[in-house]
């Protein structure tokens, strides 16, 4: 079984198209999305409609929830004043331009998606199993992660939200594959130095029944896309230029 997991598209249609083309080459038998379809690039309706047309099961991200239910936007202290203003403007732009049908689609998205393949139980989330706004980074406290996954009855959890991909075996020794935590990264607004569109490929052999996680092969896949098209599209739209500048610069990590 070949599975692809995408996340955090943020209205970036060129990136999403490139990733879906790559997924087709991977011959994925199932595609999933961890949410945040909108905000930050001008193709919010087009992204949602492409996800809908491909019938891709999708988790509700925090941006999806905010748009669907018109939640207020509060400034985050971790953001600069410029980013706070850009974030408010792009969210308000999406609220004003997303179609009713697409908002209804976002409103109906589930909080999590569970999958089972033999002994491999998988939970797909946006932020964490407890909140689509919780950030789980690679260095997250081990005991808290194990407890979270035990509470959900899963051995593999895949998240997004941070825009930083990783593969981490728990309790930390890759030779002892008791649990597995993966961040699928971001398709449309990567915070990684290469700025490429990022997604997860999971290969789960048919013989997984007796092997569990030992049989699962995870791969973080990076895909080049016409990022200049996205940058130009942002600058020629009502989306704040902040998000074009974000894609133009390499972050300090």
N, C-alpha and C positions, 0 to 999 in steps of 0.2 A: 504494500500500500504506500503510495507516494502522496504526501500532503503538503500543501503550501499554506503558510500563514503570513498575512500582510497586516500592517498596522499604520496608523497615523499618516493618512494621505494628505489631509489638510488642503483640499481643493486643487492639488497639483496633478492635473490630468495628463500631461506628458510623462510624468514619472509613473503614474499608474498604468498607462498603456504599455510602457517599456517593461514593467514588472510582469504584467499579464502575458505579454509576448514571451518573456523568459520562462514563466510558469508553464506555458504551453509546450515549450521545448523540453522542459523537465517531465512532461507528460503526467502532471499531477492528476490524481484521480479525485481529489477534493481540494477546494480552496476555501479558506476562512479569512475573515478580517476582524481585527481587534478594535476597530472603531476609530473615531476622530476623522470622519470623512471630510469635514469642512474647516474653513477659516485659515487664511494665510495665502491663498492664491485665488484667481478669479473664476475657477471652473467648478464651483460647488455643486450646481445642478447637474452638470455633466458627469462629475465623479459619482454622485449618488445614483444617477440613472445607469451608469455603466455597471456599478455594483449590482443594481437591481436586475439589469438585463442578463447578467451572468449568474443570477440566483446564488450569490455568494453569501452564506450565513455570516452575520456580522454581530459583534458585541457592541453595546452602547458605550461609546466613549464619553468623556466629560464634555467635550465640545458638542457632540451629538445631542446630549441631554439638554445642554444650555440652549441650543437652537430650537429643539423640538418643543420645549416647554417654556420658552421665553424667560429663562431664569435671569436675574440681574447679574451684572458683571462687577466683581469687586477687584480692586487693585491688589496685586501680589507684591509683597515686600521684596521678594527676590528679583523683581524686574526693575530695570531703570525707568525713569520717568518717560523716556521715549518709547520703550517697549510697552509700558502700561497704556499709553495713549494709542499706540498702534493696535494693541490687542483689543481695546474697547472699540475702535473704529472698524476693525475687520469683522468682529463678531456682529456688530450692528449692521454692517453691510450684508453679511450672510442672512441675518434675520429678515432684512428688507427684501432680499432678492430670491431666496429659496422658495420654490413653489410649495403650495399647500400639500400636494401629493408627496413631495419629497420630505416635508416636515412630518407628515403622518408616518412615512416609512421609518424615519429616525425615532419617532415616539414609540414605535412598536418593537424596537430592538431589545433583545434580552440582556440582562446584566452579565451573564456568563454563558458559556457553551461547554457541555461535558461530552467527552468521547471515550469509548472503551474499545481496546483491541486486545483480546485475550487478557493477560495480566497487567497490561498497560492502561491505566486510567489517566485521562488527560483533562485538564481544566483550562479553558481559554478565557482570559480576562483582559480588561483594558489596563487598569492600574494594578489592582490586587484582587484577591478573592473577596475582600471586604469593602472596597470602594474604588470607583473609577477615577478618583482623584489622588489615590495614594501612589507615591513614587517608590518603586522598588529598584534599587541600583544593585550592581554586582556585589558590592560589599555589604549588603543588607545583613542584619544580624541573623546568624545561622539558626539559632533556636527558634526565633520568631517565624522564620520561613518553614521550618519543619512542622511547627505547631499549626500553622495556617494550612499546610497541605494535608496534615493528618486530620484536621477538622473537616476538610473537604473530601477526604477519602481518596486522594489522588497521589500518584507517584510522579507526575509530570505536570508542571504548570507553565503556560506560555503567556507572557504579558507584553505590553507596549508602553505607551505614555511617556517614557523618559527620552525617547528618540536615540537611545544608545543600546546597541545590541550586545548580547553576551550569552554564553552557554556555561552553566555552573552546576556541577554535580554536588549533591549533598550527601553526607555531611562534610564535603570538601575534598575528599580523596577520589580522584577519577577512577581508581581501580576498584572502588567500592560503590557501585552505582545503586544506591538505595533510593534516592530521589533526584529529580532533575528539574532545574529552573532555567527557563530560556526567555530572553527578551528578543523579540523579532525585529527590533529597530524601527525605523520610520521610512516609509515609501517617499513621502513628499517633503519632509522637512528634517532631514537627518542632521544630528549634531556631531556626527563623526567627521574626521578630518577630510575624508575624500568626498563628502557630500553626495555620494552615490545613493540611489534608491536601494533600500535594504529590505529583505524579507527572509523568512525561514523556510527551508526545505526539511521535511521529516520523511525518512524512509523507514517503514515498519514492515519487516518481512512477514510472510504468511505464517512462519513458524514461531511467531512471537509468544505463543501460548506458554511454552516451557521456559522461555528465556527472560521475559520481562524487559526491563530497561536495557539489558545487555544487547538486545536485538535492535534497538532503536538507533538510527544514525541521523543525528541533527547536523545541519549545515546552514550557516549564515551566508546568504547569497547577496552579493553587491552587484548592482546593475547600472551601467552608464545610461544616461538619457539626455535629451537635448535641454540641458538646464538653462541655456541662454534663451530658449523659447519661453520657459517659465518666467525667467527674470523680466524679459520684455513684456510678457503678458501681464505681469503684476504692475509694471511701470505704466502701462497703457490702460490701466483699469482704475477703479475706485479703491482697490485694496492698497493699504499704506505701503509706500516704497520701502519701509523698514524691512519688509519680508523679502524684497528683492535684494537688498543689501545683505541680509542674513545669508542668502544662498551664495552670494558673491565672495563671502569671506570664509576663510578656514578658521574654525574655532580653536581656542587654546585648551587642550585637554591634558 
